[in-house]
Amino acid sequence: LKQSVTCQHLFLFPGFSLDSGRSLTKKGQLTVVAGAPRANHSGAVVLLKTGGDTSTILLKEYILEGEGLASSFGYDLAVLDLNKDG
């Protein structure tokens, strides 16, 4: 997991796939998960959190990068609670 990326081409096709859920990274916090299948030529999934007192700003929290060239990581995604902890 990376928390900061400097590549200007990270977000090619941002939001190609989207989902959201609560308590993914912090209890009770809403997290938006966005796929960017062309980021850095291998794809990425970005976890975004709401910023500050307003819910209209989304901030990058984590970035998961694809490992293989042209793998299209982030093309499709789903958020679910496998262990049913809320």
mmCIF file as gemmi writes it, N, C-alpha and C atoms, coordinates in Angstrom:
data_model
loop_
_atom_site.group_PDB
_atom_site.id
_atom_site.type_symbol
_atom_site.label_atom_id
_atom_site.label_alt_id
_atom_site.label_comp_id
_atom_site.label_asym_id
_atom_site.label_entity_id
_atom_site.label_seq_id
_atom_site.pdbx_PDB_ins_code
_atom_site.Cartn_x
_atom_site.Cartn_y
_atom_site.Cartn_z
_atom_site.occupancy
_atom_site.B_iso_or_equiv
_atom_site.pdbx_formal_charge
_atom_site.auth_seq_id
_atom_site.auth_asym_id
_atom_site.pdbx_PDB_model_num
ATOM 1 N N . LEU Axp A 1 ? 0.835 -1.181 0 1 0 ? 1 A 1
ATOM 2 C CA . LEU Axp A 1 ? 0 0 0 1 0 ? 1 A 1
ATOM 3 C C . LEU Axp A 1 ? 0.875 1.236 0 1 0 ? 1 A 1
ATOM 4 N N . LYS Axp A 2 ? 0.505 2.192 -0.802 1 0 ? 2 A 1
ATOM 5 C CA . LYS Axp A 2 ? 1.232 3.452 -0.833 1 0 ? 2 A 1
ATOM 6 C C . LYS Axp A 2 ? 0.289 4.573 -0.433 1 0 ? 2 A 1
ATOM 7 N N . GLN Axp A 3 ? 0.816 5.557 0.253 1 0 ? 3 A 1
ATOM 8 C CA . GLN Axp A 3 ? -0.007 6.688 0.65 1 0 ? 3 A 1
ATOM 9 C C . GLN Axp A 3 ? 0.256 7.916 -0.194 1 0 ? 3 A 1
ATOM 10 N N . SER Axp A 4 ? 1.321 7.941 -0.958 1 0 ? 4 A 1
ATOM 11 C CA . SER Axp A 4 ? 1.565 9.074 -1.838 1 0 ? 4 A 1
ATOM 12 C C . SER Axp A 4 ? 2.24 8.583 -3.113 1 0 ? 4 A 1
ATOM 13 N N . VAL Axp A 5 ? 1.819 9.14 -4.223 1 0 ? 5 A 1
ATOM 14 C CA . VAL Axp A 5 ? 2.388 8.786 -5.512 1 0 ? 5 A 1
ATOM 15 C C . VAL Axp A 5 ? 2.629 10.079 -6.265 1 0 ? 5 A 1
ATOM 16 N N . THR Axp A 6 ? 3.773 10.201 -6.916 1 0 ? 6 A 1
ATOM 17 C CA . THR Axp A 6 ? 4.1 11.445 -7.594 1 0 ? 6 A 1
ATOM 18 C C . THR Axp A 6 ? 3.846 11.402 -9.094 1 0 ? 6 A 1
ATOM 19 N N . CYS Axp A 7 ? 3.561 10.254 -9.644 1 0 ? 7 A 1
ATOM 20 C CA . CYS Axp A 7 ? 3.365 10.128 -11.087 1 0 ? 7 A 1
ATOM 21 C C . CYS Axp A 7 ? 2.118 10.886 -11.523 1 0 ? 7 A 1
ATOM 22 N N . GLN Axp A 8 ? 2.284 11.757 -12.522 1 0 ? 8 A 1
ATOM 23 C CA . GLN Axp A 8 ? 1.157 12.556 -12.984 1 0 ? 8 A 1
ATOM 24 C C . GLN Axp A 8 ? 0.122 11.74 -13.754 1 0 ? 8 A 1
ATOM 25 N N . HIS Axp A 9 ? 0.485 10.55 -14.199 1 0 ? 9 A 1
ATOM 26 C CA . HIS Axp A 9 ? -0.434 9.729 -14.983 1 0 ? 9 A 1
ATOM 27 C C . HIS Axp A 9 ? -1.112 8.644 -14.149 1 0 ? 9 A 1
ATOM 28 N N . LEU Axp A 10 ? -1.081 8.781 -12.835 1 0 ? 10 A 1
ATOM 29 C CA . LEU Axp A 10 ? -1.662 7.75 -11.976 1 0 ? 10 A 1
ATOM 30 C C . LEU Axp A 10 ? -3.138 7.539 -12.264 1 0 ? 10 A 1
ATOM 31 N N . PHE Axp A 11 ? -3.881 8.606 -12.471 1 0 ? 11 A 1
ATOM 32 C CA . PHE Axp A 11 ? -5.324 8.492 -12.535 1 0 ? 11 A 1
ATOM 33 C C . PHE Axp A 11 ? -5.871 8.457 -13.958 1 0 ? 11 A 1
ATOM 34 N N . LEU Axp A 12 ? -5.264 7.67 -14.827 1 0 ? 12 A 1
ATOM 35 C CA . LEU Axp A 12 ? -5.848 7.471 -16.141 1 0 ? 12 A 1
ATOM 36 C C . LEU Axp A 12 ? -7.071 6.579 -15.981 1 0 ? 12 A 1
ATOM 37 N N . PHE Axp A 13 ? -8.195 7.038 -16.471 1 0 ? 13 A 1
ATOM 38 C CA . PHE Axp A 13 ? -9.498 6.403 -16.302 1 0 ? 13 A 1
ATOM 39 C C . PHE Axp A 13 ? -9.894 6.322 -14.831 1 0 ? 13 A 1
ATOM 40 N N . PRO Axp A 14 ? -9.76 7.405 -14.061 1 0 ? 14 A 1
ATOM 41 C CA . PRO Axp A 14 ? -10.177 7.338 -12.652 1 0 ? 14 A 1
ATOM 42 C C . PRO Axp A 14 ? -11.676 7.133 -12.556 1 0 ? 14 A 1
ATOM 43 N N . GLY Axp A 15 ? -12.091 6.326 -11.621 1 0 ? 15 A 1
ATOM 44 C CA . GLY Axp A 15 ? -13.512 6.086 -11.442 1 0 ? 15 A 1
ATOM 45 C C . GLY Axp A 15 ? -14.101 5.158 -12.481 1 0 ? 15 A 1
ATOM 46 N N . PHE Axp A 16 ? -13.261 4.448 -13.203 1 0 ? 16 A 1
ATOM 47 C CA . PHE Axp A 16 ? -13.744 3.476 -14.186 1 0 ? 16 A 1
ATOM 48 C C . PHE Axp A 16 ? -14.67 2.489 -13.496 1 0 ? 16 A 1
ATOM 49 N N . SER Axp A 17 ? -14.303 2.099 -12.286 1 0 ? 17 A 1
ATOM 50 C CA . SER Axp A 17 ? -15.179 1.294 -11.439 1 0 ? 17 A 1
ATOM 51 C C . SER Axp A 17 ? -15.2 1.962 -10.065 1 0 ? 17 A 1
ATOM 52 N N . LEU Axp A 18 ? -16.366 2.006 -9.454 1 0 ? 18 A 1
ATOM 53 C CA . LEU Axp A 18 ? -16.534 2.681 -8.161 1 0 ? 18 A 1
ATOM 54 C C . LEU Axp A 18 ? -17.358 1.83 -7.219 1 0 ? 18 A 1
ATOM 55 N N . ASP Axp A 19 ? -17.042 1.928 -5.941 1 0 ? 19 A 1
ATOM 56 C CA . ASP Axp A 19 ? -17.841 1.312 -4.89 1 0 ? 19 A 1
ATOM 57 C C . ASP Axp A 19 ? -17.534 2.07 -3.608 1 0 ? 19 A 1
ATOM 58 N N . SER Axp A 20 ? -18.283 1.826 -2.578 1 0 ? 20 A 1
ATOM 59 C CA . SER Axp A 20 ? -18.02 2.491 -1.297 1 0 ? 20 A 1
ATOM 60 C C . SER Axp A 20 ? -18.484 1.6 -0.159 1 0 ? 20 A 1
ATOM 61 N N . GLY Axp A 21 ? -17.993 1.914 1.017 1 0 ? 21 A 1
ATOM 62 C CA . GLY Axp A 21 ? -18.385 1.166 2.202 1 0 ? 21 A 1
ATOM 63 C C . GLY Axp A 21 ? -17.92 1.877 3.455 1 0 ? 21 A 1
ATOM 64 N N . ARG Axp A 22 ? -18.535 1.539 4.563 1 0 ? 22 A 1
ATOM 65 C CA . ARG Axp A 22 ? -18.139 2.114 5.854 1 0 ? 22 A 1
ATOM 66 C C . ARG Axp A 22 ? -17.222 1.14 6.581 1 0 ? 22 A 1
ATOM 67 N N . SER Axp A 23 ? -16.328 1.703 7.364 1 0 ? 23 A 1
ATOM 68 C CA . SER Axp A 23 ? -15.412 0.937 8.23 1 0 ? 23 A 1
ATOM 69 C C . SER Axp A 23 ? -14.416 0.08 7.453 1 0 ? 23 A 1
ATOM 70 N N . LEU Axp A 24 ? -14.048 0.481 6.246 1 0 ? 24 A 1
ATOM 71 C CA . LEU Axp A 24 ? -13.034 -0.268 5.498 1 0 ? 24 A 1
ATOM 72 C C . LEU Axp A 24 ? -11.641 0.005 6.047 1 0 ? 24 A 1
ATOM 73 N N . THR Axp A 25 ? -11.358 1.257 6.37 1 0 ? 25 A 1
ATOM 74 C CA . THR Axp A 25 ? -10.042 1.623 6.893 1 0 ? 25 A 1
ATOM 75 C C . THR Axp A 25 ? -10.102 2.18 8.31 1 0 ? 25 A 1
ATOM 76 N N . LYS Axp A 26 ? -11.255 2.713 8.688 1 0 ? 26 A 1
ATOM 77 C CA . LYS Axp A 26 ? -11.437 3.269 10.032 1 0 ? 26 A 1
ATOM 78 C C . LYS Axp A 26 ? -12.895 3.076 10.432 1 0 ? 26 A 1
ATOM 79 N N . LYS Axp A 27 ? -13.131 2.636 11.643 1 0 ? 27 A 1
ATOM 80 C CA . LYS Axp A 27 ? -14.479 2.332 12.127 1 0 ? 27 A 1
ATOM 81 C C . LYS Axp A 27 ? -15.429 3.51 11.903 1 0 ? 27 A 1
ATOM 82 N N . GLY Axp A 28 ? -16.521 3.264 11.19 1 0 ? 28 A 1
ATOM 83 C CA . GLY Axp A 28 ? -17.557 4.257 10.963 1 0 ? 28 A 1
ATOM 84 C C . GLY Axp A 28 ? -17.295 5.235 9.834 1 0 ? 28 A 1
ATOM 85 N N . GLN Axp A 29 ? -16.097 5.257 9.28 1 0 ? 29 A 1
ATOM 86 C CA . GLN Axp A 29 ? -15.748 6.214 8.229 1 0 ? 29 A 1
ATOM 87 C C . GLN Axp A 29 ? -16.132 5.669 6.859 1 0 ? 29 A 1
ATOM 88 N N . LEU Axp A 30 ? -16.711 6.534 6.03 1 0 ? 30 A 1
ATOM 89 C CA . LEU Axp A 30 ? -17.046 6.162 4.658 1 0 ? 30 A 1
ATOM 90 C C . LEU Axp A 30 ? -15.782 6.181 3.804 1 0 ? 30 A 1
ATOM 91 N N . THR Axp A 31 ? -15.581 5.128 3.033 1 0 ? 31 A 1
ATOM 92 C CA . THR Axp A 31 ? -14.455 5.046 2.102 1 0 ? 31 A 1
ATOM 93 C C . THR Axp A 31 ? -15.005 4.803 0.705 1 0 ? 31 A 1
ATOM 94 N N . VAL Axp A 32 ? -14.543 5.598 -0.252 1 0 ? 32 A 1
ATOM 95 C CA . VAL Axp A 32 ? -14.887 5.405 -1.655 1 0 ? 32 A 1
ATOM 96 C C . VAL Axp A 32 ? -13.705 4.701 -2.311 1 0 ? 32 A 1
ATOM 97 N N . VAL Axp A 33 ? -13.993 3.637 -3.051 1 0 ? 33 A 1
ATOM 98 C CA . VAL Axp A 33 ? -12.955 2.853 -3.716 1 0 ? 33 A 1
ATOM 99 C C . VAL Axp A 33 ? -13.109 3.073 -5.221 1 0 ? 33 A 1
ATOM 100 N N . ALA Axp A 34 ? -12.034 3.55 -5.86 1 0 ? 34 A 1
ATOM 101 C CA . ALA Axp A 34 ? -12.077 3.869 -7.287 1 0 ? 34 A 1
ATOM 102 C C . ALA Axp A 34 ? -11.001 3.099 -8.035 1 0 ? 34 A 1
ATOM 103 N N . GLY Axp A 35 ? -11.39 2.489 -9.133 1 0 ? 35 A 1
ATOM 104 C CA . GLY Axp A 35 ? -10.432 1.788 -9.978 1 0 ? 35 A 1
ATOM 105 C C . GLY Axp A 35 ? -9.925 2.696 -11.082 1 0 ? 35 A 1
ATOM 106 N N . ALA Axp A 36 ? -8.643 2.569 -11.406 1 0 ? 36 A 1
ATOM 107 C CA . ALA Axp A 36 ? -8.021 3.314 -12.504 1 0 ? 36 A 1
ATOM 108 C C . ALA Axp A 36 ? -7.178 2.316 -13.306 1 0 ? 36 A 1
ATOM 109 N N . PRO Axp A 37 ? -7.802 1.562 -14.21 1 0 ? 37 A 1
ATOM 110 C CA . PRO Axp A 37 ? -7.13 0.436 -14.862 1 0 ? 37 A 1
ATOM 111 C C . PRO Axp A 37 ? -5.958 0.784 -15.779 1 0 ? 37 A 1
ATOM 112 N N . ARG Axp A 38 ? -5.788 2.047 -16.132 1 0 ? 38 A 1
ATOM 113 C CA . ARG Axp A 38 ? -4.655 2.409 -16.989 1 0 ? 38 A 1
ATOM 114 C C . ARG Axp A 38 ? -3.557 3.16 -16.236 1 0 ? 38 A 1
ATOM 115 N N . ALA Axp A 39 ? -3.682 3.289 -14.938 1 0 ? 39 A 1
ATOM 116 C CA . ALA Axp A 39 ? -2.688 4.021 -14.151 1 0 ? 39 A 1
ATOM 117 C C . ALA Axp A 39 ? -1.327 3.339 -14.24 1 0 ? 39 A 1
ATOM 118 N N . ASN Axp A 40 ? -0.304 4.102 -14.567 1 0 ? 40 A 1
ATOM 119 C CA . ASN Axp A 40 ? 1.073 3.595 -14.65 1 0 ? 40 A 1
ATOM 120 C C . ASN Axp A 40 ? 1.201 2.331 -15.501 1 0 ? 40 A 1
ATOM 121 N N . HIS Axp A 41 ? 0.343 2.192 -16.491 1 0 ? 41 A 1
ATOM 122 C CA . HIS Axp A 41 ? 0.368 1.078 -17.444 1 0 ? 41 A 1
ATOM 123 C C . HIS Axp A 41 ? 0.043 -0.286 -16.831 1 0 ? 41 A 1
ATOM 124 N N . SER Axp A 42 ? -0.296 -0.339 -15.55 1 0 ? 42 A 1
ATOM 125 C CA . SER Axp A 42 ? -0.645 -1.625 -14.934 1 0 ? 42 A 1
ATOM 126 C C . SER Axp A 42 ? -1.928 -1.553 -14.125 1 0 ? 42 A 1
ATOM 127 N N . GLY Axp A 43 ? -2.424 -0.346 -13.853 1 0 ? 43 A 1
ATOM 128 C CA . GLY Axp A 43 ? -3.665 -0.175 -13.122 1 0 ? 43 A 1
ATOM 129 C C . GLY Axp A 43 ? -3.449 0.116 -11.65 1 0 ? 43 A 1
ATOM 130 N N . ALA Axp A 44 ? -4.494 0.651 -11.024 1 0 ? 44 A 1
ATOM 131 C CA . ALA Axp A 44 ? -4.439 0.975 -9.6 1 0 ? 44 A 1
ATOM 132 C C . ALA Axp A 44 ? -5.851 1.016 -9.036 1 0 ? 44 A 1
ATOM 133 N N . VAL Axp A 45 ? -5.925 0.848 -7.726 1 0 ? 45 A 1
ATOM 134 C CA . VAL Axp A 45 ? -7.168 1.037 -6.978 1 0 ? 45 A 1
ATOM 135 C C . VAL Axp A 45 ? -6.854 2.063 -5.9 1 0 ? 45 A 1
ATOM 136 N N . VAL Axp A 46 ? -7.692 3.093 -5.802 1 0 ? 46 A 1
ATOM 137 C CA . VAL Axp A 46 ? -7.459 4.178 -4.86 1 0 ? 46 A 1
ATOM 138 C C . VAL Axp A 46 ? -8.574 4.181 -3.828 1 0 ? 46 A 1
ATOM 139 N N . LEU Axp A 47 ? -8.2 4.203 -2.551 1 0 ? 47 A 1
ATOM 140 C CA . LEU Axp A 47 ? -9.158 4.322 -1.459 1 0 ? 47 A 1
ATOM 141 C C . LEU Axp A 47 ? -9.177 5.78 -1.026 1 0 ? 47 A 1
ATOM 142 N N . LEU Axp A 48 ? -10.359 6.383 -1.067 1 0 ? 48 A 1
ATOM 143 C CA . LEU Axp A 48 ? -10.525 7.799 -0.759 1 0 ? 48 A 1
ATOM 144 C C . LEU Axp A 48 ? -11.373 7.963 0.489 1 0 ? 48 A 1
ATOM 145 N N . LYS Axp A 49 ? -11.025 8.947 1.321 1 0 ? 49 A 1
ATOM 146 C CA . LYS Axp A 49 ? -11.822 9.242 2.509 1 0 ? 49 A 1
ATOM 147 C C . LYS Axp A 49 ? -12.362 10.655 2.39 1 0 ? 49 A 1
ATOM 148 N N . THR Axp A 50 ? -13.438 10.925 3.109 1 0 ? 50 A 1
ATOM 149 C CA . THR Axp A 50 ? -13.984 12.274 3.116 1 0 ? 50 A 1
ATOM 150 C C . THR Axp A 50 ? -13.051 13.178 3.901 1 0 ? 50 A 1
ATOM 151 N N . GLY Axp A 51 ? -12.95 14.429 3.453 1 0 ? 51 A 1
ATOM 152 C CA . GLY Axp A 51 ? -12.002 15.348 4.07 1 0 ? 51 A 1
ATOM 153 C C . GLY Axp A 51 ? -12.65 16.348 5.002 1 0 ? 51 A 1
ATOM 154 N N . GLY Axp A 52 ? -12.102 16.472 6.18 1 0 ? 52 A 1
ATOM 155 C CA . GLY Axp A 52 ? -12.517 17.493 7.133 1 0 ? 52 A 1
ATOM 156 C C . GLY Axp A 52 ? -13.969 17.417 7.546 1 0 ? 52 A 1
ATOM 157 N N . ASP Axp A 53 ? -14.562 18.583 7.691 1 0 ? 53 A 1
ATOM 158 C CA . ASP Axp A 53 ? -15.943 18.689 8.164 1 0 ? 53 A 1
ATOM 159 C C . ASP Axp A 53 ? -16.961 18.519 7.051 1 0 ? 53 A 1
ATOM 160 N N . THR Axp A 54 ? -16.501 18.512 5.824 1 0 ? 54 A 1
ATOM 161 C CA . THR Axp A 54 ? -17.427 18.415 4.703 1 0 ? 54 A 1
ATOM 162 C C . THR Axp A 54 ? -17.281 17.064 4.004 1 0 ? 54 A 1
ATOM 163 N N . SER Axp A 55 ? -18.353 16.57 3.491 1 0 ? 55 A 1
ATOM 164 C CA . SER Axp A 55 ? -18.303 15.281 2.791 1 0 ? 55 A 1
ATOM 165 C C . SER Axp A 55 ? -18.182 15.468 1.283 1 0 ? 55 A 1
ATOM 166 N N . THR Axp A 56 ? -17.946 16.709 0.825 1 0 ? 56 A 1
ATOM 167 C CA . THR Axp A 56 ? -17.842 16.96 -0.612 1 0 ? 56 A 1
ATOM 168 C C . THR Axp A 56 ? -16.408 16.868 -1.128 1 0 ? 56 A 1
ATOM 169 N N . ILE Axp A 57 ? -15.445 16.718 -0.232 1 0 ? 57 A 1
ATOM 170 C CA . ILE Axp A 57 ? -14.043 16.606 -0.625 1 0 ? 57 A 1
ATOM 171 C C . ILE Axp A 57 ? -13.559 15.188 -0.336 1 0 ? 57 A 1
ATOM 172 N N . LEU Axp A 58 ? -12.906 14.565 -1.319 1 0 ? 58 A 1
ATOM 173 C CA . LEU Axp A 58 ? -12.335 13.235 -1.129 1 0 ? 58 A 1
ATOM 174 C C . LEU Axp A 58 ? -10.817 13.327 -1.168 1 0 ? 58 A 1
ATOM 175 N N . LEU Axp A 59 ? -10.167 12.682 -0.205 1 0 ? 59 A 1
ATOM 176 C CA . LEU Axp A 59 ? -8.711 12.686 -0.096 1 0 ? 59 A 1
ATOM 177 C C . LEU Axp A 59 ? -8.17 11.277 -0.296 1 0 ? 59 A 1
ATOM 178 N N . LYS Axp A 60 ? -7.033 11.162 -0.994 1 0 ? 60 A 1
ATOM 179 C CA . LYS Axp A 60 ? -6.405 9.85 -1.177 1 0 ? 60 A 1
ATOM 180 C C . LYS Axp A 60 ? -5.952 9.326 0.175 1 0 ? 60 A 1
ATOM 181 N N . GLU Axp A 61 ? -6.335 8.099 0.477 1 0 ? 61 A 1
ATOM 182 C CA . GLU Axp A 61 ? -5.897 7.475 1.721 1 0 ? 61 A 1
ATOM 183 C C . GLU Axp A 61 ? -4.893 6.358 1.437 1 0 ? 61 A 1
ATOM 184 N N . TYR Axp A 62 ? -5.213 5.495 0.491 1 0 ? 62 A 1
ATOM 185 C CA . TYR Axp A 62 ? -4.32 4.402 0.104 1 0 ? 62 A 1
ATOM 186 C C . TYR Axp A 62 ? -4.384 4.209 -1.399 1 0 ? 62 A 1
ATOM 187 N N . ILE Axp A 63 ? -3.288 3.731 -1.965 1 0 ? 63 A 1
ATOM 188 C CA . ILE Axp A 63 ? -3.228 3.401 -3.382 1 0 ? 63 A 1
ATOM 189 C C . ILE Axp A 63 ? -2.643 2.002 -3.519 1 0 ? 63 A 1
ATOM 190 N N . LEU Axp A 64 ? -3.381 1.12 -4.161 1 0 ? 64 A 1
ATOM 191 C CA . LEU Axp A 64 ? -2.892 -0.228 -4.445 1 0 ? 64 A 1
ATOM 192 C C . LEU Axp A 64 ? -2.571 -0.263 -5.931 1 0 ? 64 A 1
ATOM 193 N N . GLU Axp A 65 ? -1.359 -0.622 -6.282 1 0 ? 65 A 1
ATOM 194 C CA . GLU Axp A 65 ? -0.937 -0.61 -7.677 1 0 ? 65 A 1
ATOM 195 C C . GLU Axp A 65 ? -0.871 -2.017 -8.25 1 0 ? 65 A 1
ATOM 196 N N . GLY Axp A 66 ? -1.243 -2.143 -9.526 1 0 ? 66 A 1
ATOM 197 C CA . GLY Axp A 66 ? -1.13 -3.416 -10.219 1 0 ? 66 A 1
ATOM 198 C C . GLY Axp A 66 ? 0.325 -3.787 -10.422 1 0 ? 66 A 1
ATOM 199 N N . GLU Axp A 67 ? 0.601 -5.078 -10.529 1 0 ? 67 A 1
ATOM 200 C CA . GLU Axp A 67 ? 1.988 -5.535 -10.633 1 0 ? 67 A 1
ATOM 201 C C . GLU Axp A 67 ? 2.431 -5.845 -12.052 1 0 ? 67 A 1
ATOM 202 N N . GLY Axp A 68 ? 1.502 -6.18 -12.923 1 0 ? 68 A 1
ATOM 203 C CA . GLY Axp A 68 ? 1.895 -6.587 -14.269 1 0 ? 68 A 1
ATOM 204 C C . GLY Axp A 68 ? 1.574 -5.541 -15.317 1 0 ? 68 A 1
ATOM 205 N N . LEU Axp A 69 ? 2.448 -5.408 -16.304 1 0 ? 69 A 1
ATOM 206 C CA . LEU Axp A 69 ? 2.238 -4.485 -17.401 1 0 ? 69 A 1
ATOM 207 C C . LEU Axp A 69 ? 0.939 -4.841 -18.123 1 0 ? 69 A 1
ATOM 208 N N . ALA Axp A 70 ? 0.097 -3.862 -18.322 1 0 ? 70 A 1
ATOM 209 C CA . ALA Axp A 70 ? -1.189 -4.016 -19.009 1 0 ? 70 A 1
ATOM 210 C C . ALA Axp A 70 ? -2.135 -4.982 -18.295 1 0 ? 70 A 1
ATOM 211 N N . SER Axp A 71 ? -2.02 -5.102 -16.98 1 0 ? 71 A 1
ATOM 212 C CA . SER Axp A 71 ? -2.888 -6.021 -16.232 1 0 ? 71 A 1
ATOM 213 C C . SER Axp A 71 ? -4.284 -5.455 -15.992 1 0 ? 71 A 1
ATOM 214 N N . SER Axp A 72 ? -4.459 -4.151 -16.182 1 0 ? 72 A 1
ATOM 215 C CA . SER Axp A 72 ? -5.752 -3.481 -15.976 1 0 ? 72 A 1
ATOM 216 C C . SER Axp A 72 ? -6.283 -3.656 -14.561 1 0 ? 72 A 1
ATOM 217 N N . PHE Axp A 73 ? -5.385 -3.696 -13.593 1 0 ? 73 A 1
ATOM 218 C CA . PHE Axp A 73 ? -5.777 -3.779 -12.187 1 0 ? 73 A 1
ATOM 219 C C . PHE Axp A 73 ? -6.701 -2.605 -11.879 1 0 ? 73 A 1
ATOM 220 N N . GLY Axp A 74 ? -7.834 -2.87 -11.267 1 0 ? 74 A 1
ATOM 221 C CA . GLY Axp A 74 ? -8.814 -1.838 -10.973 1 0 ? 74 A 1
ATOM 222 C C . GLY Axp A 74 ? -9.933 -1.752 -11.992 1 0 ? 74 A 1
ATOM 223 N N . TYR Axp A 75 ? -9.905 -2.619 -12.992 1 0 ? 75 A 1
ATOM 224 C CA . TYR Axp A 75 ? -10.944 -2.627 -14.024 1 0 ? 75 A 1
ATOM 225 C C . TYR Axp A 75 ? -12.313 -2.873 -13.41 1 0 ? 75 A 1
ATOM 226 N N . ASP Axp A 76 ? -12.373 -3.765 -12.453 1 0 ? 76 A 1
ATOM 227 C CA . ASP Axp A 76 ? -13.622 -4.092 -11.773 1 0 ? 76 A 1
ATOM 228 C C . ASP Axp A 76 ? -13.305 -4.304 -10.299 1 0 ? 76 A 1
ATOM 229 N N . LEU Axp A 77 ? -14.22 -3.931 -9.439 1 0 ? 77 A 1
ATOM 230 C CA . LEU Axp A 77 ? -14 -4.114 -8.009 1 0 ? 77 A 1
ATOM 231 C C . LEU Axp A 77 ? -15.328 -4.241 -7.286 1 0 ? 77 A 1
ATOM 232 N N . ALA Axp A 78 ? -15.268 -4.759 -6.078 1 0 ? 78 A 1
ATOM 233 C CA . ALA Axp A 78 ? -16.449 -4.893 -5.223 1 0 ? 78 A 1
ATOM 234 C C . ALA Axp A 78 ? -16.009 -4.753 -3.772 1 0 ? 78 A 1
ATOM 235 N N . VAL Axp A 79 ? -16.838 -4.098 -2.986 1 0 ? 79 A 1
ATOM 236 C CA . VAL Axp A 79 ? -16.584 -3.935 -1.552 1 0 ? 79 A 1
ATOM 237 C C . VAL Axp A 79 ? -17.558 -4.838 -0.815 1 0 ? 79 A 1
ATOM 238 N N . LEU Axp A 80 ? -17.031 -5.673 0.088 1 0 ? 80 A 1
ATOM 239 C CA . LEU Axp A 80 ? -17.901 -6.529 0.883 1 0 ? 80 A 1
ATOM 240 C C . LEU Axp A 80 ? -17.258 -6.819 2.229 1 0 ? 80 A 1
ATOM 241 N N . ASP Axp A 81 ? -18.072 -7.234 3.165 1 0 ? 81 A 1
ATOM 242 C CA . ASP Axp A 81 ? -17.632 -7.513 4.534 1 0 ? 81 A 1
ATOM 243 C C . ASP Axp A 81 ? -17.534 -9.026 4.709 1 0 ? 81 A 1
ATOM 244 N N . LEU Axp A 82 ? -16.353 -9.568 4.477 1 0 ? 82 A 1
ATOM 245 C CA . LEU Axp A 82 ? -16.17 -11.02 4.527 1 0 ? 82 A 1
ATOM 246 C C . LEU Axp A 82 ? -16.321 -11.602 5.926 1 0 ? 82 A 1
ATOM 247 N N . ASN Axp A 83 ? -15.883 -10.87 6.942 1 0 ? 83 A 1
ATOM 248 C CA . ASN Axp A 83 ? -15.955 -11.409 8.303 1 0 ? 83 A 1
ATOM 249 C C . ASN Axp A 83 ? -17.147 -10.874 9.099 1 0 ? 83 A 1
ATOM 250 N N . LYS Axp A 84 ? -18.015 -10.124 8.454 1 0 ? 84 A 1
ATOM 251 C CA . LYS Axp A 84 ? -19.269 -9.627 9.043 1 0 ? 84 A 1
ATOM 252 C C . LYS Axp A 84 ? -19.053 -8.88 10.359 1 0 ? 84 A 1
ATOM 253 N N . ASP Axp A 85 ? -18.025 -8.005 10.372 1 0 ? 85 A 1
ATOM 254 C CA . ASP Axp A 85 ? -17.768 -7.234 11.588 1 0 ? 85 A 1
ATOM 255 C C . ASP Axp A 85 ? -18.315 -5.81 11.515 1 0 ? 85 A 1
ATOM 256 N N . GLY Axp A 86 ? -19.094 -5.539 10.497 1 0 ? 86 A 1
ATOM 257 C CA . GLY Axp A 86 ? -19.75 -4.246 10.452 1 0 ? 86 A 1
ATOM 258 C C . GLY Axp A 86 ? -19.334 -3.395 9.35 1 0 ? 86 A 1
